[in-house]
Structures are given as structure tokens and as C-alpha cells.
Amino acid sequence: MAAPVHKGEELELSIESLAYGGNGVARHDGFVVFVRGGLPGDRVRARVTKVKRGFAEGFASTVLEPGPDRVEAPCRHFGTCGGCRFQDLAYDMQLEQKAQQVRDALVRIGRIADPPLEPIVPATSIYGYRNKLEYSFTAGEEEVELGFHRAGRWDEVIGIEECLLTTDVGNAIRLAVRDWAREEGLEPYDQTTGKGYLRHLVVREGRNTGQALVVLVTGPGERFEAGYVVDVLRRFPEVRSIHWAINDTPAEQTNLPTKLLWGGEAIEEEILGLRFRVRPSAFLQTNTEMAEQLYSLARDFAGLTGTENVFDLYCGTGTIGLALAPDASSVWGLEISEEAVACAIENAELNGIENAQFFAGNVGQTLEELAEKAGTADVVVVDPPRAGLAGKALRRTGALAARRIVYVSCNPTTLASDVQVLRDDYGYTLVRCRPVDMFPHTPHVESVSLLTRDS
Ligand SMILES: C[S@@+](CC[C@H](N)C(=O)[O-])C[C@H]1O[C@@H](n2cnc3c(N)ncnc32)[C@H](O)[C@@H]1O
């Protein structure tokens, strides 16, 4: 059957819900249209931009009648800034939609008629929750600005006066660095021409320790007086570590080797009573408060009694494994980034944890090797990137035949397809799934699931 809509067509649509990824879902003669900018309950005029076999995509050009859950977005940059998408949707509705996305994925992709879904864990703080932000320098109309990409644009950055996702200190540090750049007359990098010097600013905060780390990213060459920018930043007692990184490629990146300009190499964050070293590029969940809740759930679902051999796959800097170690016999972490593994080993030492070991390797390729060394896994915790376990990693995780798999997911669609394979090919049952909102006002949704199998 031909699609009942065509590219460029304008339609009047009622938005029913939000799909995973954040677009509104509407139907035109039963045909699904994903509408960017449409919120549940809205009546919109939408322009169709793409037509595929089973659905179309478009954007809301006009909101004809706002839905009942639309609210005033508190941020002055909302709409132009690419950071938050749903500040204008009541938080309760954001939660309802995210929980529904996890349910839909498990039903549709996981083929579980009635998923054992538990209520979504709301974020403790819906603003000011991030412990890390990366800003870009740009040429403003008159002066250098420092901020985020304009919504929907990779090549345009807007200056930010106040970001509601960071703290007062985070905002003040960004403004101080912007003012320093203006005073020094340094030229911002231009993504389209590849010219200019100042590129990014990364600010990381240990939210439970009050320590901050700053990385200034520039193009090649030392065109500023390091002592002066250090003086500017040292006005903030929270700043304990100041780094400089050079990016000599056109790619926008901040994960670069750094030179320490002042202070300690790293700062620390505290999660569930454990201390973690935060280096410039080390991965750490960017919402500390909710990382504590996510890891507590993983610990709860693992159901440890002190005798278990636990595998922590995709372990990053060891956060989950170390949180579980006191209740386990031993913990074996596996992670692809050598830098993260070095941090995990350091974090184990920092916390005096002696029953956790961490190894560098690709889960798909090295899990069998780990299992030979570590012996039978009783509990396997996985926390993969958005692509999920996929391919060999999924089959080898299933083949471990652990009694419990605790699946920490940042993508319900890959979670659902992995759960289906673990059920159909390896005899697992999904017994619990609890969505967690780590990132209010964004389309992201995390979840923690428990799969068990009878041995
Ligand atoms: C979502 S993070 C989880 C990190 C950690 N569990 C935490 O909460 O901080 C996913 C991690 O998987 C790692 N990773 C990605 N692909 C991998 C692979 N094929 N094998 C092992 N680790 C991988 C990434 O480097 C990253 O540290």
C-alpha cells in the first residue's frame, strides 16, 4: 500500500505520545508520522520531511492547540540552545513518556506481552544535575562567546549566560573564562573555516566533594599566558585542577591528552560512600545523584550474599563493580578503554577494595579469556553503550550461564532486542525492569533490569 502522505506535505496532526528519541507520535489515516517539536496532546501543523515504508517524519511548523502538559520553559536560552528539548513539557509527563518508551520497546521488540516494569525513578533534581559540561567558543556579534550548539546545528554555537543544568559555580567558571578570552583578545575557532584558536572549555565538578576540574582546549601553539588564566580560575576555591589540551584536527573533540597547568592531576567524586578519581577524560556518569540511585538498583537486583563471583562488563572506571565488591566474593571488571581500566584499578586501591580486578579488552573478543581466569560467574552486570551487547558480546554473555544478569541500559530498544535473544537462546526470564530518569528535559532514559535463569 502506498504511504498516504508525501514529502513536503503539510498536515494537521494530534500528537499522541513521545517516541524513544523524543519525537512526537501522530497518525494520519492510521499511518504513523514522527513529529519533531510535537508534544503529547498538541494539535500541530506539521511539514513532512521524509516518507519511509511504514512511517513518515516531519516537524511541527505551528502549534495550533498546545497540549495540557505544556509548561513555561524556565531557561532563557530554551528553544535556541541545543541542550534541553523538553523543558516545556511538565516533568510528570516526561516521566510517563519515558516509562512508556521502555514498556513499548519490551513489548514490540522484546516480544514480552506484559513486561515486569516497575515505576520509573524520577530525578532527585530536575535542574542543576550535571557534573560535567563541555562548552564551545564562538565569535559573537561583538565579542567572544562561550556556550552550546544552536538547536539542530553542528556549525553554529550560541553564547550562554546561564545554564540551568549546571551549578552556580559551573556557570561562574564559564563566564570567568569567557571574560578572560575577551580580555586577552583571543580568537575563537571557526568550525566552517578551520581558523581561530579557542575551541572548548570542559568543566567537571565532584558534586559530593565540591571539587572542580577545568580543561581549556585550544588549537596548536601557546598563544596565552598560562599563569594568568590560572589566576582567573584560582579565584574559585572549588577549582583544584586546571588542564590545557591542544586539538590540531578539524574534529570537535575534548577527549585529548592534557598538560596540567595547575593543581592536582585529578579531582575526586564520591558515589555511595566510595571515592572516585576524575581525570580530564575519564568516563563518569554525568548525574552524580542519579548515578547513586542507578548503582543502588544494580546492587539491589544483583542480590549478593557475599559468596558470589561477579562480572562487571563494560565497567568504565569500575564504579558499579566497586559498589558491589563489599557484598561479593570477587569482582572481575572488563572494559575496552585502557585509561578507564587504569582508573578502575586506582579507584579500587583508593577505596581499599582488594577483591576486585579490572582488565582491558573488548567484551565480544575477550570475555571467554576472562571467564577462564575468573571461573564461573554467578552474577553478570552489563552496562553497554547505546548499541547494546550485540553480536559476539551477547552470545558470550549468554553462554556464561550466570544465574543472574543485571542489565544497566541507556537504550531501551537495544535492551529489548538483547533480552529477546537472552530469553529465546539462553533460557533467561526478565523478572524486573526499572526505568530511571538520569537526564530530565532530554530524550534519554536509562533502566536497570534483572534476568534470571534456573541452573
Ligand atoms: C555506559 S558506559 C558504562 C561505564 C560504567 N559502568 C559506569 O557506570 O561508569 C559503557 C562503557 O563501555 C565501554 N565499552 C564500549 N564498547 C566496549 C566493548 N566492546 N568492550 C568493552 N567495553 C566497551 C566504554 O568505554 C564505556 O566505558
The ligand as an SDF file (V2000), in Angstrom:
LIG
                    3D

 27 29  0  0  0  0  0  0  0  0999 V2000
   27.6910    3.2570   29.6010 C   0  0  0  0  0  0  0  0  0  0  0  0
   29.4160    3.1910   29.9210 S   0  0  0  0  0  0  0  0  0  0  0  0
   29.3940    2.3570   31.4570 C   0  0  0  0  0  0  0  0  0  0  0  0
   30.5490    2.6430   32.3590 C   0  0  0  0  0  0  0  0  0  0  0  0
   30.3730    2.2780   33.8280 C   0  0  0  0  0  0  0  0  0  0  0  0
   29.6390    1.0730   34.0600 N   0  0  0  0  0  0  0  0  0  0  0  0
   29.7910    3.4340   34.5980 C   0  0  0  0  0  0  0  0  0  0  0  0
   28.6320    3.4030   35.0080 O   0  0  0  0  0  0  0  0  0  0  0  0
   30.5240    4.4250   34.8150 O   0  0  0  0  0  0  0  0  0  0  0  0
   29.9040    1.9700   28.7590 C   0  0  0  0  0  0  0  0  0  0  0  0
   31.3710    1.5990   28.8090 C   0  0  0  0  0  0  0  0  0  0  0  0
   31.5900    0.5340   27.8630 O   0  0  0  0  0  0  0  0  0  0  0  0
   32.8770    0.6920   27.2940 C   0  0  0  0  0  0  0  0  0  0  0  0
   32.8740   -0.1080   26.0400 N   0  0  0  0  0  0  0  0  0  0  0  0
   32.3250    0.2250   24.8480 C   0  0  0  0  0  0  0  0  0  0  0  0
   32.4370   -0.7980   23.9800 N   0  0  0  0  0  0  0  0  0  0  0  0
   33.0450   -1.8110   24.6380 C   0  0  0  0  0  0  0  0  0  0  0  0
   33.4160   -3.1280   24.2730 C   0  0  0  0  0  0  0  0  0  0  0  0
   33.1650   -3.6040   23.0640 N   0  0  0  0  0  0  0  0  0  0  0  0
   34.0190   -3.9020   25.2030 N   0  0  0  0  0  0  0  0  0  0  0  0
   34.2720   -3.4120   26.4450 C   0  0  0  0  0  0  0  0  0  0  0  0
   33.9310   -2.1640   26.8500 N   0  0  0  0  0  0  0  0  0  0  0  0
   33.3280   -1.3700   25.9580 C   0  0  0  0  0  0  0  0  0  0  0  0
   33.0350    2.1910   27.1550 C   0  0  0  0  0  0  0  0  0  0  0  0
   34.3970    2.5510   27.0880 O   0  0  0  0  0  0  0  0  0  0  0  0
   32.3400    2.7030   28.4420 C   0  0  0  0  0  0  0  0  0  0  0  0
   33.2710    2.8490   29.4990 O   0  0  0  0  0  0  0  0  0  0  0  0
  1  2  1  0
  2  3  1  0
  2 10  1  0
  3  4  1  0
  4  5  1  0
  5  6  1  0
  5  7  1  0
  7  8  2  0
  7  9  1  0
 10 11  1  0
 11 12  1  0
 11 26  1  0
 12 13  1  0
 13 14  1  0
 13 24  1  0
 14 15  1  0
 14 23  1  0
 15 16  2  0
 16 17  1  0
 17 18  1  0
 17 23  2  0
 18 19  1  0
 18 20  2  0
 20 21  1  0
 21 22  2  0
 22 23  1  0
 24 25  1  0
 24 26  1  0
 26 27  1  0
M  CHG  2   2   1   9  -1
M  END
$$$$
